[in-house]
Amino acid sequence: MPAYEYQCATCSHRFEVRQKMSDEPVSLCPQCGSGGVKRLISGGAGAISKGSSGFDAPPACGMGGCCAQGGACCGGGGCDD
């Protein structure tokens, strides 16, 4: 369930609420009770690529990442090329 960040226009209180994407946005400030709450736009956490083992894995060949064999890139150069 995603977390959304809100800010009250009256008291400037910032707070986070975990809610479904289909839920209505929060309309009342939990600190002052004002109805001037706005949802903030944030960068979010993004997606994390996990290998089949469940651990962080480098991108596969052809996707701009390093191959698992010795850290060499699929193009033949090193990972820093």
C-alpha positions as CSV (number, residue, x, y, z in Angstrom):
1,M,0.0,0.0,0.0
2,P,1.6,3.3,-1.0
3,A,2.2,6.2,1.5
4,Y,1.1,9.7,0.5
5,E,2.5,12.8,2.0
6,Y,0.2,15.7,2.8
7,Q,0.6,19.3,4.1
8,C,-1.9,21.5,5.8
9,A,-2.2,25.0,4.3
10,T,-3.3,26.4,7.7
11,C,-0.7,25.1,10.1
12,S,1.9,23.8,7.7
13,H,1.9,20.4,9.4
14,R,3.3,17.7,7.1
15,F,2.2,14.1,7.6
16,E,2.2,10.8,5.7
17,V,-0.7,8.4,5.3
18,R,-0.6,4.8,4.0
19,Q,-3.7,4.3,1.8
20,K,-4.9,2.5,-1.2
21,M,-4.6,4.3,-4.6
22,S,-8.4,4.1,-4.9
23,D,-9.0,5.8,-1.5
24,E,-10.2,9.4,-1.4
25,P,-7.4,11.9,-0.5
26,V,-7.2,13.0,3.2
27,S,-9.2,16.2,3.6
28,L,-8.7,17.1,7.3
29,C,-5.4,18.0,9.1
30,P,-4.9,15.6,12.0
31,Q,-3.1,18.4,14.0
32,C,-5.4,21.4,13.6
33,G,-8.6,20.0,12.0
34,S,-8.4,22.4,9.1
35,G,-9.8,21.3,5.7
36,G,-7.0,22.9,3.7
37,V,-4.9,19.7,3.3
38,K,-3.1,19.2,0.0
39,R,-1.4,16.0,-1.2
40,L,2.3,16.6,-2.1
41,I,4.1,15.3,-5.1
42,S,7.1,13.2,-4.1
43,G,9.8,11.3,-6.0
44,G,8.7,7.9,-4.6
45,A,10.8,4.9,-4.0
46,G,11.0,3.7,-7.5
47,A,11.5,0.1,-8.6
48,I,14.2,-2.2,-7.3
49,S,15.4,-5.0,-9.5
50,K,15.9,-8.3,-7.8
51,G,17.5,-11.4,-9.2
52,S,15.9,-14.8,-9.1
53,S,17.7,-15.4,-5.8
54,G,15.9,-12.4,-4.3
55,F,19.1,-10.4,-3.9
56,D,20.0,-7.2,-5.8
57,A,21.3,-8.2,-9.2
58,P,23.0,-6.3,-12.0
59,P,21.0,-5.7,-15.1
60,A,21.1,-8.5,-17.7
61,C,23.2,-8.3,-20.8
62,G,21.9,-5.9,-23.4
63,M,20.3,-3.7,-20.7
64,G,23.4,-1.6,-20.1
65,G,24.6,-3.4,-17.0
66,C,27.5,-5.5,-16.1
67,C,27.5,-9.3,-16.6
68,A,27.8,-11.4,-13.5
69,Q,30.9,-13.2,-14.9
70,G,33.9,-11.2,-13.6
71,G,32.2,-7.8,-13.8
72,A,32.9,-7.4,-17.5
73,C,30.3,-5.6,-19.6
74,C,28.6,-7.5,-22.4
75,G,30.3,-5.2,-24.9
76,G,33.7,-6.5,-23.9
77,G,34.9,-3.5,-21.8
78,G,35.0,-3.1,-18.0
79,C,32.0,-2.0,-16.0
80,D,33.3,1.6,-15.8
81,D,33.5,2.0,-19.6
